[in-house]
Amino acid sequence: MSDRYIDFANSSLGHRLVAAIGLPSPVRLERWQAGRLRPVEGALLLGGGALATQVQAFANKLTDAIYTYGNGTSTWIPGHGPKLKAVVFDASDLQHTDQLKQLREFFQPLLKNLDNSAHLVILGRAPETLADPFAASAQRALEGFSRSLAKELRNGGVLQLLYVGDGAEDQLEGALRFFLSPKSAYISGQVIRLQACATPVEDWTRPLAGRKALVTGAARGIGASIAQTLARDGAEVILLDVPQAKADLEALGARLGARTVALDICSEDAASQLIEHLPDGLDILVHNAGITRDKTLANMTPEYWDAVLAVNLNAPQVLTKALLDSGTLRDHARVVLLASISGIAGNRGQTNYAASKAGLIGLAQAWAPLLKPRGISINAVAPGFIETQMTAHIPFALREAGRRMSSLGQGGLPQDVAEAVAWLGQPGSGAVSGQALRVCGQSLLGA
């Protein structure tokens, strides 16, 4: 639904009024559009250590406007160079407290020279992998700095921290193609760990070409958007939803040229039925199906509790294990679980829902090392306030609070969640496993 406050704040009169009163003035975020060829449309600034040099080797695939600080033909000078659309700073060489001042020295001059919807990325090394306690401390400091700076950005700017593991340097291109592009418009203040991955993306225009993907709860809303985005990126999509949603499911299948499966994922024979529908195997499994039955715990009925845990947590566990055990889920597959920030921060009246979504995050963390020998990754995506039919029915005051309680000051779109799922479904995204990626505009709820 339309966000009337953003419409007003971005009008000529509204912009002056909200500025005079001191109200937040969120901008419309730039999102990926069909026909776009490059991740960055504008100036990219590189700085920092050796990893920045590695980024420079493929930077011309991201944009044709590449700049650095200091001497050179492509030197960027604050106040004189172009507005910056993207920034990458390699902080992995910072080994001591005294060196952390490089963060201020690099970022402070450019903050007033960022374009609208700018994307910033800091590169580091995971503190737990470093033997020197001072070095580990310096690298851990990057998290506090990056999350705080992300909250200071304006005009739709976002910032992420990528910890690059040994041997994962060649995964930077895939990660930056996502995090420097409008595909990550509603992701900010996140910390992601990259590990080595043996499966590269062959064609960046269709990174999922030749891969079979199953999306549960696909008939409408976020599930439908995920299916559309996976198909856009070249996947052969199979759509699954309950029999009651068969009409919507088949309509979407007709638009996408996709197969459909009408199935209750909580039925006793759901696993065997699903395996029968997937004789050619599966490369991407997206557990999107989920329900809410909200009540405070004092008023929670056993039926409400059991229904939510059955659909949201038990079914993904049972179905994924069956697909793994049968070999239907192939080696180097990608599993994505739709969690929620409620599973991270909790939410009043959602003890059942939050428990189920936290359980999915735990499932990804526990299963990741067990699936690693097969090259299979498993991750959770945790959306925040997303503009859907469900949130449209939230009372006005709560809906407005949900929209404004983030660094970006607005709700996300189903496309934002879908883009994150599509990225985690790519072959090269096996570099990320056992992690929870929040798509929440850096919500003020939770970390």
C-alpha positions as CSV (number, residue, x, y, z in Angstrom):
1,M,0.0,0.0,0.0
2,S,1.1,3.6,-0.4
3,D,3.1,5.3,2.3
4,R,1.4,8.7,2.4
5,Y,3.9,10.2,4.8
6,I,6.8,9.5,2.4
7,D,4.6,10.9,-0.4
8,F,4.0,14.1,1.6
9,A,7.6,14.4,2.9
10,N,8.9,14.3,-0.7
11,S,6.5,16.8,-2.0
12,S,7.6,20.5,-2.4
13,L,5.4,21.7,0.5
14,G,5.9,18.7,2.7
15,H,9.7,18.7,2.4
16,R,9.8,22.3,3.7
17,L,7.2,21.6,6.4
18,V,8.8,18.4,7.9
19,A,12.3,20.2,7.8
20,A,10.9,23.1,9.7
21,I,9.2,21.0,12.3
22,G,12.2,18.6,12.6
23,L,10.4,15.5,11.6
24,P,12.1,12.6,9.8
25,S,12.2,12.9,6.0
26,P,12.7,9.5,4.5
27,V,13.3,9.4,0.7
28,R,12.0,6.9,-1.8
29,L,14.6,4.1,-2.1
30,E,16.2,3.3,-5.4
31,R,15.4,-0.3,-6.3
32,W,16.6,-2.6,-9.1
33,Q,14.7,-2.1,-12.3
34,A,14.3,-4.5,-15.3
35,G,16.8,-3.8,-18.0
36,R,19.5,-2.4,-15.7
37,L,23.0,-3.8,-16.6
38,R,25.4,-2.7,-13.9
39,P,25.2,-2.9,-10.1
40,V,26.4,0.7,-9.7
41,E,25.1,3.6,-11.8
42,G,27.5,6.4,-10.6
43,A,30.8,6.9,-8.9
44,L,32.5,4.2,-6.9
45,L,35.2,5.2,-4.3
46,L,37.7,2.6,-3.2
47,G,40.1,2.9,-0.2
48,G,42.0,1.0,2.4
49,G,44.2,-2.1,2.3
50,A,45.0,-4.9,0.0
51,L,41.4,-6.2,-0.4
52,A,40.6,-2.8,-2.0
53,T,43.2,-3.6,-4.7
54,Q,41.5,-6.9,-5.4
55,V,38.2,-5.1,-5.7
56,Q,39.8,-2.6,-8.1
57,A,40.7,-5.6,-10.4
58,F,37.0,-6.2,-11.2
59,A,35.5,-2.8,-10.3
60,N,35.0,-1.9,-14.0
61,K,32.4,-4.7,-14.1
62,L,30.5,-2.8,-11.4
63,T,30.7,0.8,-12.9
64,D,32.8,2.8,-15.3
65,A,33.4,5.6,-12.7
66,I,36.0,4.4,-10.3
67,Y,37.9,6.7,-7.9
68,T,40.4,6.5,-5.1
69,Y,41.8,9.0,-2.5
70,G,45.3,10.3,-3.0
71,N,47.4,10.7,-6.1
72,G,46.3,9.3,-9.5
73,T,44.3,10.1,-12.6
74,S,41.1,9.0,-10.9
75,T,41.6,10.8,-7.6
76,W,38.4,11.8,-5.7
77,I,38.5,15.1,-3.9
78,P,35.8,15.9,-1.4
79,G,33.6,18.8,-2.6
80,H,35.1,18.7,-6.1
81,G,34.5,15.1,-7.3
82,P,31.2,13.6,-8.3
83,K,28.6,12.5,-5.7
84,L,29.4,9.0,-4.6
85,K,26.9,6.2,-5.4
86,A,29.1,3.5,-3.8
87,V,32.0,3.2,-1.4
88,V,34.2,0.3,-0.4
89,F,36.8,0.6,2.4
90,D,39.1,-2.3,3.3
91,A,39.7,-2.1,7.0
92,S,41.1,-5.7,7.3
93,D,44.6,-4.3,7.9
94,L,43.6,-2.4,11.0
95,Q,45.4,-4.3,13.8
96,H,45.5,-1.9,16.7
97,T,43.3,0.7,18.4
98,D,45.5,3.6,17.1
99,Q,44.8,2.4,13.5
100,L,41.1,2.7,13.9
101,K,41.4,6.5,13.3
102,Q,41.7,5.6,9.6
103,L,37.9,4.9,9.7
104,R,37.2,8.5,10.7
105,E,39.8,9.9,8.3
106,F,38.4,8.0,5.4
107,F,34.6,8.3,5.9
108,Q,34.3,11.8,7.5
109,P,35.1,13.8,4.4
110,L,32.8,11.8,2.1
111,L,29.6,11.8,4.2
112,K,28.4,15.1,2.8
113,N,29.2,14.0,-0.8
114,L,27.0,10.9,-1.0
115,D,24.4,10.5,-3.8
116,N,20.9,9.5,-3.0
117,S,20.6,5.7,-2.1
118,A,24.3,5.4,-1.7
119,H,25.7,1.9,-0.8
120,L,28.7,1.6,1.5
121,V,30.7,-1.5,2.4
122,I,33.5,-2.0,4.9
123,L,35.7,-5.1,4.5
124,G,37.3,-6.8,7.5
125,R,38.5,-10.1,8.9
126,A,36.4,-12.1,11.4
127,P,37.7,-11.4,14.9
128,E,37.4,-15.1,16.0
129,T,39.9,-16.1,13.3
130,L,42.7,-13.8,14.6
131,A,45.3,-15.0,17.1
132,D,46.4,-11.6,18.2
133,P,43.9,-10.2,20.8
134,F,44.6,-6.6,19.9
135,A,43.9,-7.4,16.2
136,A,40.7,-9.2,17.1
137,S,39.6,-6.3,19.2
138,A,40.3,-3.8,16.4
139,Q,38.3,-5.9,13.9
140,R,35.4,-6.4,16.3
141,A,35.4,-2.6,16.7
142,L,34.3,-2.4,13.0
143,E,30.9,-3.8,14.0
144,G,30.1,-0.9,16.4
145,F,31.4,1.6,13.9
146,S,29.6,0.2,10.9
147,R,26.2,-0.2,12.7
148,S,26.5,3.3,14.1
149,L,27.5,5.0,10.9
150,A,24.7,3.2,9.1
151,K,22.3,5.0,11.4
152,E,23.8,8.4,10.5
153,L,23.5,8.0,6.8
154,R,20.8,10.1,5.1
155,N,18.9,10.1,1.8
156,G,18.5,6.3,1.6
157,G,22.1,5.5,2.2
158,V,23.0,2.0,3.6
159,L,26.1,0.4,4.9
160,Q,27.2,-3.2,5.5
161,L,30.3,-4.9,7.1
162,L,31.7,-8.0,5.3
163,Y,34.2,-10.2,7.1
164,V,36.2,-11.9,4.4
165,G,37.6,-15.3,5.4
166,D,40.8,-16.8,4.1
167,G,40.3,-18.1,0.6
168,A,37.0,-16.1,0.2
169,E,38.6,-13.1,-1.5
170,D,37.3,-14.4,-4.9
171,Q,33.8,-14.1,-3.5
172,L,33.9,-10.4,-3.2
173,E,32.6,-9.7,-6.7
174,G,29.4,-11.6,-6.0
175,A,28.9,-10.0,-2.6
176,L,29.6,-6.5,-3.9
177,R,27.3,-6.9,-6.9
178,F,24.5,-7.4,-4.4
179,F,25.5,-5.0,-1.5
180,L,26.5,-2.1,-3.8
181,S,23.4,-2.4,-5.9
182,P,19.7,-1.4,-5.4
183,K,19.0,-5.1,-4.8
184,S,20.0,-4.5,-1.2
185,A,18.1,-1.2,-0.9
186,Y,16.4,-2.2,2.4
187,I,19.4,-3.9,4.1
188,S,21.6,-1.8,6.3
189,G,23.8,-2.2,9.4
190,Q,24.4,-5.9,8.7
191,V,27.5,-8.0,9.4
192,I,28.1,-10.9,7.0
193,R,30.8,-13.5,7.0
194,L,32.2,-14.7,3.6
195,Q,33.9,-18.1,3.4
196,A,35.6,-20.0,0.5
197,C,33.2,-21.3,-2.1
198,A,33.9,-23.6,-5.0
199,T,30.9,-22.9,-7.2
200,P,31.1,-19.7,-9.2
201,V,28.3,-17.8,-11.0
202,E,28.7,-18.3,-14.8
203,D,26.5,-15.5,-16.1
204,W,25.8,-12.5,-14.0
205,T,22.8,-11.5,-16.1
206,R,21.1,-14.8,-15.3
207,P,22.9,-16.0,-12.2
208,L,20.4,-18.8,-11.5
209,A,20.2,-20.2,-15.0
210,G,19.9,-24.0,-15.1
211,R,18.9,-24.3,-11.4
212,K,15.6,-25.7,-10.1
213,A,14.0,-23.8,-7.3
214,L,11.0,-24.6,-5.0
215,V,9.2,-21.8,-3.2
216,T,6.6,-22.7,-0.5
217,G,3.8,-20.3,0.3
218,A,4.2,-18.9,-3.2
219,A,0.7,-18.0,-4.2
220,R,0.8,-14.4,-3.1
221,G,2.7,-11.7,-1.2
222,I,6.4,-12.2,-0.4
223,G,6.3,-15.8,-1.7
224,A,5.0,-14.6,-5.1
225,S,7.7,-11.9,-5.3
226,I,10.4,-14.4,-4.5
227,A,9.2,-16.7,-7.2
228,Q,9.1,-13.9,-9.7
229,T,12.7,-12.8,-8.8
230,L,14.1,-16.3,-9.0
231,A,12.5,-16.7,-12.4
232,R,13.9,-13.3,-13.5
233,D,17.4,-14.5,-12.6
234,G,17.0,-17.6,-14.7
235,A,15.8,-20.3,-12.3
236,E,13.2,-22.9,-13.2
237,V,10.6,-22.3,-10.5
238,I,8.2,-24.7,-8.8
239,L,5.5,-23.0,-6.8
240,L,3.9,-24.6,-3.8
241,D,1.0,-23.5,-1.6
242,V,-2.0,-25.0,0.2
243,P,-4.9,-26.3,-1.9
244,Q,-7.1,-23.4,-0.8
245,A,-4.8,-21.1,-2.7
246,K,-4.8,-23.2,-5.9
247,A,-6.4,-20.5,-8.1
248,D,-3.8,-17.8,-7.2
249,L,-1.1,-20.4,-7.4
250,E,-2.0,-21.5,-10.9
251,A,-2.5,-17.9,-12.1
252,L,1.1,-17.1,-11.0
253,G,2.4,-20.3,-12.5
254,A,0.8,-19.4,-15.8
255,R,2.5,-15.9,-15.8
256,L,5.9,-17.4,-14.9
257,G,5.7,-20.6,-17.0
258,A,6.2,-22.4,-13.7
259,R,5.0,-25.8,-12.4
260,T,2.6,-25.7,-9.4
261,V,2.1,-28.0,-6.4
262,A,-1.0,-27.7,-4.3
263,L,0.0,-29.3,-1.0
264,D,-0.5,-29.0,2.7
265,I,3.1,-29.0,4.1
266,C,1.8,-30.2,7.5
267,S,0.1,-33.4,6.2
268,E,1.6,-36.7,7.3
269,D,2.6,-37.6,3.7
270,A,3.7,-34.1,2.7
271,A,7.4,-35.2,2.4
272,S,6.7,-38.2,0.2
273,Q,4.3,-36.3,-2.0
274,L,6.8,-33.5,-2.4
275,I,9.6,-35.9,-3.4
276,E,7.3,-37.4,-6.0
277,H,6.8,-33.9,-7.5
278,L,10.5,-33.4,-7.8
279,P,11.9,-36.3,-9.8
280,D,14.6,-34.2,-11.3
281,G,16.0,-32.9,-8.0
282,L,16.3,-29.5,-6.6
283,D,19.0,-26.8,-6.4
284,I,17.2,-24.0,-4.4
285,L,14.8,-24.6,-1.6
286,V,12.9,-21.5,-0.1
287,H,10.8,-22.1,2.9
288,N,8.5,-19.1,2.8
289,A,5.2,-20.6,4.0
290,G,4.2,-19.2,7.3
291,I,1.3,-18.2,9.4
292,T,0.5,-15.9,12.4
293,R,-1.9,-16.6,15.3
294,D,-1.2,-13.7,17.6
295,K,-2.2,-13.6,21.3
296,T,-0.4,-12.8,24.5
297,L,0.8,-15.9,26.2
298,A,-1.9,-15.5,28.9
299,N,-4.5,-15.9,26.2
300,M,-2.7,-18.2,23.8
301,T,-4.8,-21.3,23.0
302,P,-3.1,-24.7,22.3
303,E,-4.5,-24.6,18.8
304,Y,-2.9,-21.2,18.0
305,W,0.5,-22.4,19.5
306,D,0.5,-25.7,17.7
307,A,-0.6,-24.4,14.3
308,V,2.2,-21.7,14.1
309,L,4.9,-24.1,15.3
310,A,3.7,-26.8,12.9
311,V,3.7,-24.6,9.8
312,N,6.6,-22.2,10.5
313,L,9.1,-24.6,12.1
314,N,8.3,-28.2,12.1
315,A,7.4,-28.4,8.4
316,P,10.6,-26.8,7.1
317,Q,12.6,-29.2,9.4
318,V,10.7,-32.3,8.2
319,L,10.6,-31.5,4.5
320,T,14.3,-30.3,4.3
321,K,15.5,-33.5,6.0
322,A,13.4,-35.7,3.7
323,L,14.7,-33.9,0.6
324,L,18.3,-34.2,1.9
325,D,18.0,-37.9,2.8
326,S,16.4,-38.8,-0.5
327,G,19.0,-37.0,-2.5
328,T,16.3,-34.8,-4.0
329,L,18.2,-31.7,-2.7
330,R,21.3,-31.9,-4.7
331,D,24.9,-31.2,-3.8
332,H,25.8,-27.5,-3.8
333,A,22.1,-26.7,-3.2
334,R,21.0,-23.5,-1.5
335,V,18.4,-23.5,1.3
336,V,16.8,-20.2,2.5
337,L,14.5,-20.0,5.5
338,L,12.2,-17.1,5.9
339,A,12.6,-16.0,9.5
340,S,11.7,-12.6,11.0
341,I,13.1,-9.9,13.2
342,S,10.5,-11.1,15.7
343,G,12.6,-14.2,16.1
344,I,15.6,-11.9,17.0
345,A,14.1,-9.2,19.1
346,G,10.8,-10.7,20.1
347,N,7.4,-9.1,19.8
348,R,4.5,-8.7,22.2
349,G,1.7,-11.1,21.4
350,Q,3.9,-13.3,19.2
351,T,5.5,-15.8,21.6
352,N,4.6,-18.6,19.2
353,Y,5.6,-16.8,16.0
354,A,8.9,-15.5,17.5
355,A,9.7,-19.0,18.8
356,S,9.2,-20.5,15.4
357,K,11.2,-17.9,13.6
358,A,14.1,-18.0,16.1
359,G,14.0,-21.8,15.7
360,L,14.6,-21.3,11.9
361,I,17.6,-19.2,12.6
362,G,18.9,-21.9,15.0
363,L,18.2,-24.5,12.3
364,A,20.4,-22.7,9.8
365,Q,23.2,-22.3,12.3
366,A,23.1,-25.9,13.4
367,W,22.7,-27.4,9.9
368,A,25.4,-25.3,8.1
369,P,28.5,-27.2,9.3
370,L,26.7,-30.6,8.7
371,L,25.8,-29.7,5.1
372,K,29.2,-28.1,4.3
373,P,30.8,-31.4,3.0
374,R,28.1,-31.5,0.3
375,G,28.7,-27.9,-0.6
376,I,25.1,-27.0,0.5
377,S,24.5,-23.7,2.2
378,I,21.6,-22.8,4.5
379,N,20.7,-19.3,5.7
380,A,17.8,-17.4,7.2
381,V,16.4,-14.1,5.9
382,A,14.7,-12.1,8.6
383,P,12.4,-9.4,7.2
384,G,11.3,-6.4,9.3
385,F,8.2,-4.3,8.5
386,I,7.3,-5.2,4.9
387,E,4.4,-3.6,3.0
388,T,2.0,-6.5,2.4
389,Q,-1.7,-7.2,2.6
390,M,-1.1,-8.4,6.2
391,T,0.6,-5.2,7.3
392,A,-2.0,-3.1,5.5
393,H,-4.6,-4.4,8.1
394,I,-2.5,-3.4,11.1
395,P,-4.0,-0.4,13.0
396,F,-2.8,2.9,11.7
397,A,-0.7,3.9,14.7
398,L,1.1,0.6,14.9
399,R,1.6,0.6,11.2
400,E,3.2,4.0,11.2
401,A,5.4,3.1,14.2
402,G,6.5,-0.1,12.3
403,R,7.4,2.0,9.3
404,R,9.4,4.7,11.1
405,M,11.3,2.6,13.6
406,S,14.2,2.0,11.3
407,S,17.2,3.9,10.1
408,L,15.6,4.2,6.7
409,G,12.3,5.5,8.2
410,Q,10.0,3.4,6.0
411,G,8.7,-0.1,5.4
412,G,10.3,-2.5,2.9
413,L,8.7,-4.1,-0.1
414,P,8.3,-7.8,-0.9
415,Q,10.9,-7.2,-3.7
416,D,13.5,-6.4,-1.0
417,V,13.1,-9.8,0.6
418,A,13.0,-11.5,-2.8
419,E,16.3,-9.9,-3.8
420,A,18.0,-11.2,-0.7
421,V,16.6,-14.7,-1.2
422,A,17.7,-14.6,-4.9
423,W,21.3,-13.6,-3.9
424,L,21.5,-16.4,-1.3
425,G,20.3,-18.8,-3.9
426,Q,23.2,-18.0,-6.3
427,P,26.0,-20.6,-6.7
428,G,28.6,-18.3,-5.3
429,S,26.5,-17.5,-2.2
430,G,27.7,-20.8,-0.8
431,A,30.3,-18.4,0.7
432,V,27.6,-17.5,3.2
433,S,26.1,-20.2,5.4
434,G,24.5,-20.5,8.8
435,Q,23.8,-16.8,8.9
436,A,20.7,-14.6,9.4
437,L,20.4,-11.7,6.9
438,R,18.0,-9.0,8.2
439,V,16.0,-7.2,5.5
440,C,14.6,-4.5,7.8
441,G,16.1,-1.1,7.0
442,Q,18.2,-1.4,10.1
443,S,15.2,-1.7,12.4
444,L,15.5,-0.2,15.8
445,L,14.2,-3.6,17.2
446,G,17.0,-5.9,18.1
447,A,20.7,-5.8,17.0
